[in-house]
């Protein structure tokens, strides 16, 4: 079987901290996760650790201003205010095998950095959304879930989670890693900056980061900047 190729940048692959938290920000419903993580990329001096190229990514090429852009996932390291490993990219694998293989490769890398806690983000598509955008939480750790729900101000989620947002925390539990999925109400319009704003707020509460945009315009600008700066080869 074909496997995801990992291409490292520099010597950041040697970093290790048992306090490292992996946060997933791949494309999904409303692009909630991607927009939210793009904000942390631009505001927390994230450095690229590696690029991941999966043979199971969509067989399409993205073009922006005449420039060809490959499908990719990337891991980016933030050292302050706390160690974070940010998973950001413009694609997810399109097959079940591809999803499992890709997520296992991401978790292999996360463990290498000392990560013991995985947080995934996503959009929960609904026809009608509340003004505040409800936050839905799920985990393989029942006791920790109650604590996290209270800290974030979320609700228990019942249903399906498609893609990396669900699979990463499931596979992480098999490695005795804690995992939390955070889904934000969204009407599905992409990019949903209001949903992403709520996701950022939830991460701030959960991890005590205290880094947030002052308004939607700032968030929109940071997303545009991330697409320019972090999606280049």
C-alpha positions as a Python dict, from the first residue, in 0.01 Angstrom:
ca = {
    (1, 'X'): (0, 0, 0),
    (2, 'X'): (112, 356, -69),
    (3, 'X'): (197, 569, 235),
    (4, 'X'): (199, 936, 330),
    (5, 'X'): (533, 1099, 259),
    (6, 'X'): (675, 1321, 536),
    (7, 'X'): (922, 1596, 442),
    (8, 'X'): (1089, 1767, 739),
    (9, 'X'): (1207, 2128, 754),
    (10, 'X'): (1528, 2210, 940),
    (11, 'X'): (1598, 2068, 1287),
    (12, 'X'): (1260, 2130, 1453),
    (13, 'X'): (1192, 1756, 1442),
    (14, 'X'): (1417, 1725, 1750),
    (15, 'X'): (1180, 1926, 1972),
    (16, 'X'): (1020, 1741, 2263),
    (17, 'X'): (784, 1845, 2543),
    (18, 'X'): (535, 1633, 2734),
    (19, 'X'): (305, 1939, 2749),
    (20, 'X'): (265, 1955, 2371),
    (21, 'X'): (-96, 1964, 2247),
    (22, 'X'): (-190, 1864, 1893),
    (23, 'X'): (-467, 2078, 1739),
    (24, 'X'): (-623, 1968, 1411),
    (25, 'X'): (-718, 2229, 1153),
    (26, 'X'): (-794, 2052, 826),
    (27, 'X'): (-1069, 2146, 577),
    (28, 'X'): (-1420, 2036, 674),
    (29, 'X'): (-1774, 2167, 710),
    (30, 'X'): (-1766, 2547, 689),
    (31, 'X'): (-1383, 2536, 699),
    (32, 'X'): (-1426, 2607, 1071),
    (33, 'X'): (-1116, 2412, 1177),
    (34, 'X'): (-893, 2544, 901),
    (35, 'X'): (-982, 2908, 964),
    (36, 'X'): (-943, 2875, 1341),
    (37, 'X'): (-602, 2710, 1323),
    (38, 'X'): (-486, 2956, 1057),
    (39, 'X'): (-535, 3230, 1315),
    (40, 'X'): (-308, 3057, 1566),
    (41, 'X'): (-52, 3002, 1290),
    (42, 'X'): (-28, 3372, 1214),
    (43, 'X'): (-44, 3500, 1574),
    (44, 'X'): (179, 3253, 1760),
    (45, 'X'): (494, 3255, 1545),
    (46, 'X'): (439, 2899, 1423),
    (47, 'X'): (730, 2730, 1246),
    (48, 'X'): (678, 2452, 995),
    (49, 'X'): (808, 2117, 1113),
    (50, 'X'): (713, 1909, 811),
    (51, 'X'): (479, 1864, 518),
    (52, 'X'): (269, 1550, 471),
    (53, 'X'): (177, 1441, 119),
    (54, 'X'): (-79, 1162, 107),
    (55, 'X'): (-138, 961, -213),
    (56, 'X'): (-502, 953, -98),
    (57, 'X'): (-552, 1329, -115),
    (58, 'X'): (-800, 1447, -382),
    (59, 'X'): (-672, 1415, -738),
    (60, 'X'): (-714, 1784, -807),
    (61, 'X'): (-471, 2073, -818),
    (62, 'X'): (-543, 2415, -670),
    (63, 'X'): (-455, 2725, -869),
    (64, 'X'): (-422, 3070, -713),
    (65, 'X'): (-317, 3363, -933),
    (66, 'X'): (-177, 3120, -1186),
    (67, 'X'): (34, 2935, -927),
    (68, 'X'): (-10, 2560, -884),
    (69, 'X'): (-66, 2445, -526),
    (70, 'X'): (-37, 2082, -423),
    (71, 'X'): (-271, 1913, -176),
    (72, 'X'): (-89, 1889, 156),
    (73, 'X'): (-109, 1868, 531),
    (74, 'X'): (150, 2036, 749),
    (75, 'X'): (261, 2027, 1111),
    (76, 'X'): (365, 2358, 1266),
    (77, 'X'): (529, 2408, 1604),
    (78, 'X'): (442, 2682, 1852),
    (79, 'X'): (664, 2708, 2162),
    (80, 'X'): (491, 2994, 2347),
    (81, 'X'): (263, 3058, 2538),
    (82, 'X'): (261, 2677, 2549),
    (83, 'X'): (387, 2401, 2319),
    (84, 'X'): (139, 2339, 2039),
    (85, 'X'): (159, 2122, 1731),
    (86, 'X'): (-81, 2263, 1471),
    (87, 'X'): (-207, 2039, 1190),
    (88, 'X'): (-300, 2265, 900),
    (89, 'X'): (-357, 2190, 534),
    (90, 'X'): (-579, 2223, 230),
    (91, 'X'): (-697, 1863, 194),
    (92, 'X'): (-797, 1541, 366),
    (93, 'X'): (-762, 1187, 228),
    (94, 'X'): (-1066, 1077, 27),
    (95, 'X'): (-1068, 705, 117),
    (96, 'X'): (-1118, 523, 446),
    (97, 'X'): (-778, 358, 422),
    (98, 'X'): (-620, 691, 336),
    (99, 'X'): (-776, 857, 642),
    (100, 'X'): (-651, 584, 876),
    (101, 'X'): (-302, 579, 726),
    (102, 'X'): (-272, 959, 729),
    (103, 'X'): (-402, 999, 1087),
    (104, 'X'): (-172, 725, 1215),
    (105, 'X'): (122, 903, 1053),
    (106, 'X'): (21, 1232, 1217),
    (107, 'X'): (-4, 1061, 1556),
    (108, 'X'): (336, 896, 1508),
    (109, 'X'): (481, 1245, 1462),
    (110, 'X'): (282, 1389, 1753),
    (111, 'X'): (413, 1120, 1988),
    (112, 'X'): (766, 1199, 1871),
    (113, 'X'): (711, 1553, 2002),
    (114, 'X'): (580, 1430, 2338),
    (115, 'X'): (214, 1504, 2265),
    (116, 'X'): (-34, 1338, 2504),
    (117, 'X'): (-343, 1548, 2425),
    (118, 'X'): (-519, 1580, 2088),
    (119, 'X'): (-786, 1842, 2013),
    (120, 'X'): (-982, 1828, 1689),
    (121, 'X'): (-1204, 2102, 1549),
    (122, 'X'): (-1487, 2092, 1300),
    (123, 'X'): (-1818, 2230, 1186),
    (124, 'X'): (-2154, 2081, 1281),
    (125, 'X'): (-2377, 2162, 985),
    (126, 'X'): (-2730, 2278, 1072),
    (127, 'X'): (-3001, 2455, 875),
    (128, 'X'): (-3060, 2700, 1161),
    (129, 'X'): (-2777, 2809, 1390),
    (130, 'X'): (-2794, 3002, 1716),
    (131, 'X'): (-2651, 3354, 1746),
    (132, 'X'): (-2379, 3238, 1985),
    (133, 'X'): (-2302, 2919, 1789),
    (134, 'X'): (-2334, 2618, 2020),
    (135, 'X'): (-2023, 2410, 2092),
    (136, 'X'): (-2054, 2030, 2091),
    (137, 'X'): (-1792, 1814, 2261),
    (138, 'X'): (-1707, 1445, 2253),
    (139, 'X'): (-1422, 1232, 2380),
    (140, 'X'): (-1312, 878, 2452),
    (141, 'X'): (-1238, 990, 2810),
    (142, 'X'): (-1571, 1013, 2997),
    (143, 'X'): (-1440, 1178, 3315),
    (144, 'X'): (-1225, 1431, 3135),
    (145, 'X'): (-1511, 1514, 2897),
    (146, 'X'): (-1724, 1648, 3184),
    (147, 'X'): (-1440, 1870, 3299),
    (148, 'X'): (-1372, 2002, 2950),
    (149, 'X'): (-1740, 2068, 2880),
    (150, 'X'): (-1766, 2283, 3193),
    (151, 'X'): (-1448, 2473, 3106),
    (152, 'X'): (-1556, 2545, 2749),
    (153, 'X'): (-1927, 2587, 2810),
    (154, 'X'): (-2015, 2315, 2560),
    (155, 'X'): (-2274, 2045, 2510),
    (156, 'X'): (-2243, 1670, 2471),
    (157, 'X'): (-2247, 1563, 2109),
    (158, 'X'): (-2436, 1266, 1967),
    (159, 'X'): (-2395, 1168, 1604),
    (160, 'X'): (-2120, 1107, 1350),
    (161, 'X'): (-1787, 1282, 1302),
    (162, 'X'): (-1648, 1231, 955),
    (163, 'X'): (-1278, 1251, 873),
    (164, 'X'): (-977, 1343, 1082),
    (165, 'X'): (-1181, 1537, 1340),
    (166, 'X'): (-1323, 1210, 1471),
    (167, 'X'): (-1063, 957, 1367),
    (168, 'X'): (-764, 1132, 1527),
    (169, 'X'): (-909, 1122, 1879),
    (170, 'X'): (-1029, 764, 1834),
    (171, 'X'): (-687, 643, 1721),
    (172, 'X'): (-517, 858, 1986),
    (173, 'X'): (-707, 676, 2260),
    (174, 'X'): (-551, 349, 2143),
    (175, 'X'): (-213, 506, 2223),
    (176, 'X'): (-339, 610, 2568),
    (177, 'X'): (-353, 974, 2458),
    (178, 'X'): (-638, 1201, 2567),
    (179, 'X'): (-856, 1346, 2295),
    (180, 'X'): (-1134, 1602, 2262),
    (181, 'X'): (-1347, 1681, 1957),
    (182, 'X'): (-1498, 2030, 1940),
    (183, 'X'): (-1770, 2086, 1681),
    (184, 'X'): (-1918, 2431, 1621),
    (185, 'X'): (-2262, 2501, 1480),
    (186, 'X'): (-2235, 2620, 1121),
    (187, 'X'): (-2470, 2678, 831),
    (188, 'X'): (-2204, 2525, 608),
    (189, 'X'): (-2118, 2843, 419),
    (190, 'X'): (-1739, 2844, 377),
    (191, 'X'): (-1540, 3001, 518),
    (192, 'X'): (-1758, 3043, 826),
    (193, 'X'): (-1570, 3308, 1021),
    (194, 'X'): (-1834, 3327, 1293),
    (195, 'X'): (-1803, 2954, 1357),
    (196, 'X'): (-1424, 2978, 1353),
    (197, 'X'): (-1437, 3265, 1603),
    (198, 'X'): (-1629, 3039, 1840),
    (199, 'X'): (-1375, 2760, 1787),
    (200, 'X'): (-1090, 2997, 1876),
    (201, 'X'): (-1277, 3105, 2188),
    (202, 'X'): (-1316, 2739, 2290),
    (203, 'X'): (-944, 2666, 2243),
    (204, 'X'): (-857, 2974, 2448),
    (205, 'X'): (-1075, 2854, 2734),
    (206, 'X'): (-952, 2497, 2712),
    (207, 'X'): (-579, 2568, 2693),
    (208, 'X'): (-560, 2912, 2861),
    (209, 'X'): (-387, 3064, 2558),
    (210, 'X'): (-563, 3403, 2558),
    (211, 'X'): (-502, 3482, 2190),
    (212, 'X'): (-811, 3587, 2000),
    (213, 'X'): (-911, 3822, 1714),
    (214, 'X'): (-1084, 4145, 1808),
    (215, 'X'): (-1337, 4107, 1524),
    (216, 'X'): (-1432, 3913, 1213),
    (217, 'X'): (-1225, 4142, 990),
    (218, 'X'): (-905, 4053, 1177),
    (219, 'X'): (-987, 3683, 1154),
    (220, 'X'): (-1058, 3711, 781),
    (221, 'X'): (-728, 3892, 726),
    (222, 'X'): (-530, 3631, 919),
    (223, 'X'): (-690, 3352, 714),
    (224, 'X'): (-595, 3524, 389),
    (225, 'X'): (-240, 3572, 521),
    (226, 'X'): (-213, 3206, 622),
    (227, 'X'): (-320, 3094, 275),
    (228, 'X'): (-43, 3308, 126),
    (229, 'X'): (233, 3228, 375),
    (230, 'X'): (168, 2870, 482),
    (231, 'X'): (34, 2712, 165),
    (232, 'X'): (342, 2785, -41),
    (233, 'X'): (576, 2501, -125),
}
